[in-house]
Amino acid sequence: MPRRALLATLMTLAAASAPAAVGEHLATGVTRWYADAPAREAALPSLALLPGVAPTGAAALTGVPLEFTRLQGRAAVRVPIDAQTDLYGTGEVFGPLRRNGMKTVCWNTDSYAYGRSNLSLYQSHPWVLAVRGDGSSFGILADTTYRCLIDLTDGILMASDGPAFPVVVIEGATPQEVLTRLAGMIGTIAPPPRWALGYHQCRYSYAPDSRVLEIARTFREKKIPCDVVWWDIDYMDAYKSFTFLPHDFPDPRGLNAALHALDFRSIAIIDPGIKQEPGYRVYDTGNAIDAWVQDRWGNPFVGKVWPGECVFPDFTRADVRRWWSGLYWEFLDSGLDGIWNDMNEPAVFESPGWTMPGTNVHRADAELGGPSTHLRYHNVYGMLMAQATYQGVAAARPDVRPFVLTRANFIGGQRWAATWTGDNVASWEHLDASIAMVLNLGLSGQPFAGPDIGGFCEAGDGEMFARWMGFGALFPFARGHTGKGNIDKEPWAFSAKAEATSRRALEGRYRLLPYLYTVFREAWTTGLPVWRPLFFADPTDRALRAVDDAWLIGADLMVVARTSKDDASAPALPRGAWAEVTDRIYGTDDDPDLPRLYLREGAALPLGPVVQSTAAPLTEITVLANPDASGRAVGTWYDDAGEGHRHRDGDFGVWELGVDGGELATVRREGDRGWDGAFRLRVVEP
């Protein structure tokens, strides 16, 4: 008997002999299931769901056929599907958008130059979104932090190395409804500062401080829009977190003042590995509270990372998270604007699996489940670090919106940090895959994501860079980055042609910022992704289900990109009179490295002027409309201060943009914020 058939037979026998599952109702369309009553009693606290999520009664029967079983001794759940059902999500994964036939292993892993053979990347999202043939949808969340296999080669199979786990089932009439209900369980992103939606420039590393300033000044001299310049680990003294290298960065406060004068923000990297060095303040203050993860014998675990021998904060303890948060008060006094958490899978050099041993001990608080081994807390280490970082930035800067970027995360961790897809490669394959990676992260609850545009590893060439920047300027998180020893990859680094494409692409992003900010507001209020798969335009159209070289931004703007070196065949597109607006956004439609942009029939899009940074005041909104057959179009524009928290008290505005018979009417429907700028209308024809 073939191995797959044997496994299926064993699982069927195990499921047939299993006790009846026990279900709880959590919210409309949301239920939680346990293999049996003892599994419910023994269940660990959820580290994915919001703290306030609680059952409201027993669950009615679900329309999703769960089969609790065992797979080679591991707790597992299986969901059979029919041939018309397409699968998505599973978080940060390399490969196609449609995940049918794929496997993923949820185990946060430092995956340098990853590819199709890497089943584990930097984040874990034990979540599958299923879309049936009729467009109705459901989602399956395996609520476990242990290593978890997601096998989609024959239906949905999720198997954990830990104890029996609860399964959250979310049902909805559409995938959008399922994702909104998922957000009710795991939360949404926090409102980002508006500047975080601008373009970011990074490399490993810009040093010394004069080089950082040179990069910022060159953007302004060349009139290429940009908001943020990043500091990688070479700003540190001997790679020690929360320090500055005296020779190369002698005056970080002065450097940040100079950047701010250019309307630039700065973000610095912080790693969790703390050098074991008496006299180093971070080590000494952590030692004072015995802050470190322990080895199996009860000693602080010591592992090698960039500074050498390091100890690692035990973020499963609230007192350690408070200590870590407190470190940002003095650090941010330097004028830094955001924090980048890296190496937090956690990565450990010269160690099996490139991480700390599973036998290490976390002395976790009871609310997380109490003390346990690293096997239980590995996948949430980065998320808990991001939480402590976010709360530290919020406490140190109570009047601004924290911006944190993290490499490692867990489902639900979008509440604390944006993310990027790690150490990718400058190749056409990675260029193409970056789209599906961001789309599937959005379908897993993380809408604020993007890759290293241009590729972190290897050089690439100007043609590939221009193509990647052409559509990459529209990523929710848009950042160019490259590795140490690699070639420069700023927009001007390759050729005049690549520079011109990059400038146009970024000008297009900044022109779209009023719309993009409106879509982000939808993400932080509803949980819907910023980038959306094309089938969201019509979930019943199965021809759209596997398209990953065209996608939606919000509901109204469609992007069609060329993702191969040679011309590719045109993808299937949704029905309706979508009007091409490429030239209206980029000022041209004859640059082959720019994507084609289309506006939905009946939609009105708020656009701003081309600016060099988000610091420029917004004095005019252009309403770009594609009226329907009756001559009508409608859209929405959201605006607030772009910083701080006054929007919570009503200092925001939601304007309805209505077009009828060539006339524009604007009405503020929500909020108290006024705006004395001008609206003007531009109508396009399909």
C-alpha positions, 0 to 999 in steps of 0.5 A, spaced: 500 500 500 502 506 498 505 511 504 499 516 503 494 511 502 496 507 509 497 514 512 490 516 510 487 509 512 490 510 519 488 517 520 481 514 518 481 509 523 483 513 529 478 518 527 473 513 527 475 511 534 475 518 537 470 521 542 465 526 539 468 533 539 466 539 543 464 545 541 464 552 543 460 558 540 465 565 540 462 570 535 457 570 529 460 565 524 466 563 529 466 556 533 472 553 537 472 545 537 476 540 542 478 533 540 474 531 546 472 534 553 479 532 556 482 536 551 478 542 553 480 541 560 487 541 558 487 546 553 493 551 554 491 559 554 491 561 547 497 566 544 493 567 538 486 570 540 485 576 543 485 576 551 477 578 551 475 572 547 471 567 551 465 562 549 458 565 549 455 558 549 455 551 546 457 551 539 451 549 534 454 544 528 459 547 523 458 546 516 466 544 516 467 537 517 472 537 522 476 530 524 480 530 530 485 524 529 493 522 530 498 523 525 504 518 527 503 520 534 501 527 533 495 531 535 492 532 528 485 535 525 483 534 518 478 537 514 476 534 507 475 539 501 472 538 494 475 539 488 472 546 487 475 549 494 481 553 493 486 554 499 490 560 501 493 563 507 498 559 511 502 566 513 509 567 510 510 562 505 514 562 498 511 559 492 504 560 489 498 564 491 493 558 491 496 553 496 492 547 494 498 541 494 503 545 498 506 543 505 508 548 510 511 547 517 510 553 522 517 553 526 520 560 525 526 559 522 532 564 520 532 562 512 537 566 509 536 566 501 530 561 502 527 558 496 521 553 494 525 547 499 524 551 505 518 549 508 519 554 514 520 561 514 521 567 519 513 567 521 508 562 523 501 562 522 497 556 523 491 558 519 488 556 512 483 560 508 478 556 504 474 559 498 469 554 495 466 554 488 460 558 490 465 563 493 463 562 500 468 561 505 471 558 511 478 558 515 481 554 520 486 556 525 490 551 529 491 554 536 497 551 538 504 555 538 508 548 537 511 546 531 505 545 526 505 541 519 500 544 515 499 539 509 494 541 503 496 535 499 489 532 500 484 537 503 487 540 510 491 537 515 494 540 521 498 536 525 502 539 532 508 536 535 505 539 542 499 536 546 491 536 543 490 543 540 483 547 539 481 549 532 477 555 531 473 555 525 470 561 522 465 561 516 462 566 512 459 568 505 465 571 502 472 570 504 472 578 506 467 576 511 471 570 514 477 575 514 473 580 518 471 575 523 478 573 524 480 580 525 475 580 531 478 574 534 486 576 533 485 583 532 488 588 527 494 592 526 494 599 530 494 605 526 500 607 523 504 613 522 502 616 515 510 617 514 510 609 515 506 609 508 512 612 505 518 609 501 523 606 506 531 606 504 535 601 507 542 597 507 546 592 511 549 598 513 549 605 511 555 607 516 558 612 518 553 617 520 555 621 514 553 616 509 546 616 512 546 623 511 548 622 504 543 617 502 538 622 505 540 628 501 541 624 494 534 622 495 532 630 495 537 632 490 534 627 485 527 629 487 525 621 488 520 621 494 522 617 500 520 618 508 525 613 511 532 611 512 534 605 516 540 604 520 542 596 520 547 593 526 553 597 524 551 603 528 552 599 534 558 599 539 560 592 537 553 590 535 551 591 542 543 593 542 541 600 545 548 602 543 552 607 538 559 606 535 562 612 538 567 613 532 562 612 526 555 615 530 558 620 535 552 624 535 546 620 534 541 626 536 545 631 531 544 626 526 537 625 527 536 632 527 539 633 520 535 628 517 528 631 520 530 637 517 530 634 510 523 631 512 526 624 513 525 619 519 530 614 521 529 607 524 534 603 528 535 595 528 535 592 535 536 584 536 534 580 542 541 577 543 545 581 549 552 580 550 554 577 556 559 583 558 559 585 565 559 593 565 554 593 559 548 596 562 543 592 558 546 586 560 547 588 568 540 591 568 537 584 565 542 580 570 539 584 576 532 581 574 534 574 572 531 576 565 534 570 561 532 564 558 535 558 561 538 552 559 535 545 562 540 545 568 537 552 570 543 557 568 542 562 563 542 560 556 548 562 552 549 562 544 553 566 539 550 572 535 553 578 532 556 581 539 559 574 540 556 570 546 549 572 548 544 571 553 536 572 551 531 575 554 525 571 556 519 575 553 514 570 556 515 574 563 511 580 564 517 583 568 522 582 563 517 585 557 517 591 562 524 591 563 525 591 555 520 596 554 524 601 559 530 600 555 527 605 549 526 611 554 533 613 553 534 610 546 529 614 543 531 620 546 536 620 540 531 622 536 530 615 532 523 615 530 522 607 529 524 600 531 526 594 527 526 587 531 531 582 527 534 575 529 528 574 533 526 567 531 530 567 535 537 566 531 543 563 534 549 561 530 553 555 531 547 551 534 542 546 531 537 548 527 540 555 527 536 557 534 536 555 541 535 548 544 528 546 545 530 543 552 531 551 554 526 553 559 522 559 559 519 561 566 512 564 563 507 567 567 501 563 568 496 567 563 501 565 558 500 557 560 506 558 565 513 555 565 515 550 559 520 549 554 522 552 548 518 548 544 512 551 547 514 558 546 519 558 540 514 561 535 511 566 539 518 569 542 519 574 536 511 576 537 512 577 545 519 581 543 515 585 538 509 587 543 515 589 549 518 593 543 511 596 541 509 598 548 516 601 550 516 606 544 508 607 546 511 609 553 517 613 551 513 617 546 506 617 548 504 622 543 506 619 537 504 612 533 509 607 534 512 604 528 515 597 529 518 592 524 519 585 526 522 579 522 519 573 526 512 573 528 506 569 530 498 570 528 496 575 532 502 579 532 500 584 527 497 588 533 504 590 534 509 590 528 509 590 521 513 585 517 518 584 511 519 577 508 526 576 510 533 575 506 530 574 499 534 573 493 535 578 487 532 573 482 526 573 477 523 568 481 523 572 488 521 578 484 515 574 482 514 570 489 514 577 493 507 578 490 504 572 493 508 572 499 505 579 501 498 577 499 498 570 503 500 574 509 494 579 508 490 573 508 493 571 514 491 577 518 498 581 517 496 586 512 502 591 513 508 587 509 513 587 504 519 584 501 526 587 500 525 590 494 531 589 489 533 582 493 537 582 499 542 576 497 546 577 490 546 582 486 541 582 480 541 587 475 538 594 473 532 591 469 530 586 474 531 592 479 527 597 475 521 591 474 521 590 482 521 597 484 516 598 478 510 594 482 514 594 489 513 601 490 506 599 491 507 594 497 503 596 503 510 596 506 515 599 501 522 598 503 529 597 498 534 593 502 540 589 500 546 585 504 553 587 507 558 586 501 553 587 496 552 592 490 548 598 492 541 598 490 538 605 491 534 607 486 539 611 482 545 605 483 544 601 476 542 606 470 539 612 468 533 608 466 532 604 472 532 611 476 527 614 472 522 608 473 524 608 480 522 615 480 515 614 476 514 608 481 515 612 487 511 618 485 505 614 483 505 611 490 505 618 493 500 620 489 496 614 491 497 616 498 490 619 500 487 612 497 492 608 500 491 611 507 484 610 506 485 603 505 490 602 511 484 605 515 479 599 513 485 594 515 485 597 522 478 597 523 476 591 519 482 587 518 481 586 511 488 586 507 491 592 504 493 588 498 487 583 496 487 577 491 484 578 484 478 573 486 476 578 491 473 582 486 468 576 484 469 570 489 465 566 485 469 567 478 474 561 479 478 563 473 481 568 478 483 564 484 490 562 482 492 569 479 498 572 482 501 577 477 495 581 478 491 584 484 487 589 488 489 595 492 483 596 497 477 594 493 477 599 487 484 599 484 487 593 480 494 592 479 497 588 473 504 587 473 510 583 468 513 579 473 518 575 468 524 577 464 520 576 458 513 578 456 508 574 460 501 572 457 496 576 460 492 574 466 485 573 467 481 579 469 475 580 473 468 582 469 466 589 469 468 595 465 475 597 469 478 603 466 486 603 465 489 609 469 496 608 468 498 614 465 493 618 471 497 615 476 504 615 473 504 621 468 506 616 463 503 609 460 509 607 456 514 605 461 514 597 460 517 596 467 511 600 471 505 596 472 498 597 469 493 600 473 485 600 472 480 603 476 473 599 478 467 601 474 463 606 479 469 607 483 472 614 485 479 614 487 482 620 492 489 622 489 494 627 492 499 631 488 506 628 487 510 630 493 517 628 496 515 626 503 509 625 507 511 631 511 508 636 505 501 639 507 495 636 503 492 642 499 488 638 494 485 632 492 483 629 485 478 625 485 479 620 479 472 617 477 470 611 472 462 612 472 458 606 471 453 606 465 448 611 469 454 616 470 455 615 477 461 613 481 462 613 489 469 613 493 471 614 500 477 618 503 479 618 510 484 623 513 487 625 520 493 628 523 497 622 520 500 622 527 498 621 534 492 619 537 487 624 537 483 620 531 480 616 537 477 622 540 474 624 533 479 628 530 478 625 523 474 625 517 471 620 512 468 624 506 464 620 501 466 622 494 460 622 489 460 623 482 453 624 478 453 626 471 460 629 471 459 633 477 462 632 484 459 632 491 463 631 497 460 630 504 463 628 510 460 622 513 464 621 519 468 625 524 470 632 526 476 634 522 475 639 517 479 640 511 480 647 507 483 644 501 480 643 494 477 638 491 477 637 483 474 631 479 477 627 473 473 622 469 476 617 465 473 612 460 473 605 460 
